[in-house]
Amino acid sequence: MRLALKLLGSLALVTVLALGLAALADQRRQKDLLALDAEVETRLAVTLRAVVDKVCELAGPESAKSIIATVDKSLPARSVRWLGVDEIPRVPGQDLPATVRAHMATGEPVWVHFPNDAGTLMRYMYIPVAHGGVPLGAIEVSESMARRQAWVWRTQAQTAAVGLGVLLLAGTLAAVLGTRLVGRPVAALAESVRALGEGHFVRPAIGHRNDELGALANELSTLSDRLAARERLRHDDRLRTIGQLASGVAHELGTPLSVIAVRARLIASGEASGAETTANAAAIIDQAERMTALIRQLLDYSRRGTGHATDVDLGQAGLRTVEMLEPIARSRGVSLVVAADDATAVHADDAQLQQVLTNLVLNAIQAMPAGGRVEIRAGRGAAAPPGTPGPSAERCWVRVADEGPGIAPEDLARIFEPFYTTKTAGDGTGLGLAVAQAIVEEHGGWIDVASQPGRGATFTVYLPPAAAARERLAS
């Protein structure tokens, strides 16, 4: 609605300004007409003075006065009369008699404007008359300016009325059309953006529109579809990883279940009594808690992320990843080692960060079928994205290094492509690294990979520190 008010208000303002300029142009034309009238009447004055001079020369001043009286009767819109030298009136702010006497020699008319006794503004023209070098008086031609003033006021009133009408029309359009054409669609678009921010991928409900808002709605719909597809891809990759984890956890649960079965059997048969019963019960509880912790880790990992970023320590995230993947690593003869420096906190979605580390560590484990060592190390230092000019910035990083066969040069450039994999059938779909890269980029970071055939591979995740990430989100 505010956008509609701004647009229509701007249109109304432009219209009012245009009307104002038109009114100024009308006033300018009126002044030009007045100037043209003055020029015409000046020529008339020159002609009239010449006639009066000739009549005075042939028949005397009295005959000239009679001619002026005849002229007065023939001009209904003007008053023309003969004034003696002493009859020329005085006006405020000007010595009119002296001015008229000063023009006697040239005969140039004198123009003045002042109200008459009734208060009506009048325009007076005084034509000096002299005969034989002797001043005889002046011919006064007067005209009321009431009609001209009324026309000016009427024009200004019409302009003001049209301007007010435009403003009222703009307000009505803003209230009616603005709400329907702009207000409601913009509110729907804003609701769609809020939903996207909360992780709900919905299309804007504004219908089909062939305008800018429709184009924006189409772009938001495309964005929503892409984000939904990416989220499904991440969740599918997470579930695929769960399948791999489940096989290792199933073996890991075998030992606690055996312990629980033996201890429970001793208690049920009565072979254990007294303190032995208490010890067996404590062992059952301990093994049950161990299994519960393993299952909880799987359930937490399989859930969709909340989409809420918090401060996460990269070293602690690495430890949680090792605890979850330890059964798989042990079954393949792989040892997991975690090391971390201080001040490695980042501002990220904990579940998504856990998914990135899980993918990288699982890839490292699968790259060493004969066993080996995977090191997860977190730290902090200056770094810049590869191929990007400019100074380095402070970054937190977590590095996953394995002792596998490494990555071939022809595969290194394609490892982040979706569905590209060098693993055997059943070991992977080629989505893990693509999903991990998308997650890291959304958090303002990047993944760097270094590998040489026969010397293992190292994946390093760079993320902005927590304080810098919060500043980026706030801006």
Steps between C-alpha positions, in 0.01 A plus 500: 500500500784741580653431159170584330475823700853596397440426133164672478619781726792560267264501202269746677793724592622503141148582381462783750840638402398484135180686579695758697736551210201534269355765732830687500504481123146642490606787723798559276271509199274742684795729564598473135145594402511796733830606347352460153196706603732767635690505172178532300367770726833684484464513123140614547624771737751623247229512233252669732756759607578578136131548427457722806802708400358548151154591629650745748694661215199527271207556736641554847509299823124504555442310178764250610314450826179432307677233296623332823142494632387334176778242531393425860146416385632263231713291746264332751777295670714808563454848630665783309501858625692824472682622809654838546848534636367566850246214475754219469449288818764411752566131574677343799874463455527705179479866397276437200452866393877554490550177304238605244657847462837334446353311205338805338780548254504140377133424540586155643209361704529433873356176647386461861291246694302590812152436636213738441266632764303170494815298570522347150849481359524724194762547228551858390678639196577872491579653158670841539351772274682824410444762229761742388726386779234584760374205717124471464443196723470127444259248354413236763411154371389271787409130499376277781722200582216317675430266207866417458540436873189283502640298213829452686324395821271269306798338329678451833184358658455257212861390528464447876176307449654276237804440723278411795298270276817327387609450861160360595504271198851382588388425855200305372716304257749426776223376727324289240733402219818528708374249755390256234777538244795572728422468870367144509756353255788663688364366830481152345858531374618614843323204661670266254842648581435461873398139442821436306698649787331258739570202276151463349524480122169644381413683179365858516120495471441797268366319194615555143625854432679641196683778682804561719334351809411191299862470385616531862249236606630266229856552619397430861316187386811382315713574806256313724506198270879500488533531877244224550687276256829578673350425840363169372842422356665570833249290688536213254876516537457501879277193484750326271769567758268365770484173309878476509508590867231246585713209376783605730274574793325164464835331560576744781171412676581128497739514796274704733204276416704191582606650832141595582371152408759319718451727801124486475511122472710478819252715688197313364646154586585600854868424455584854594389632837576782732782723382536302177141582404569871554821482293322315218218757500754785486674333206167463319425869556845601378472296180143624439616860531783426258254366241260791563778751434589330171140492384443862604798609291348328198159656559645849549700470181206370295269790592473799269694806611314774683650770281602702810864601527682494834860529613662161439854399597668315213706287736190383690321434170793281397481305827127436453565379146768258622271363773230429242730347237728309737318164448539519121863609524589223746332235284723606208818528697507881485600715796345846543704775664369844600711805581388861538644841578322763704252760365349290220137606554290566189141616457328215315214252497631222725313220318620614158858540621481148646383373160802661328750343742325162486521494120869590501595248771295223338672566166837481675409167667375352172819614324706263721356147463820356649486723806695806597471828686263796456590825670238766575664826603342841566682832504494866406705725271502735203372353172338601172292296252715346225512707183363810676714816488526717806628473857439201724257515790484325835332161464424199716573166334455129555717258304435130423811315379524132407778260398319354201608477135415866431294647216601481136558840331222437246253435785615783725325769292166314506471369856243766596271426204168341606481125429866482400672222692799269466368256761372156419126440468330505838770708675373841393277707273732795436285741701698532822765749390254701288268537800790582732627771266152657471463509880842656554445765230167596659693566821741735321788253467657255258658154485859460388638162391860393460603155380776315325467143372635257758530763777142537624256789482435798722170690507496833684178683584546877547232701680490858633537535877181532702523878545570564129217264394249680724606835350453359147150376583407831664603698192 
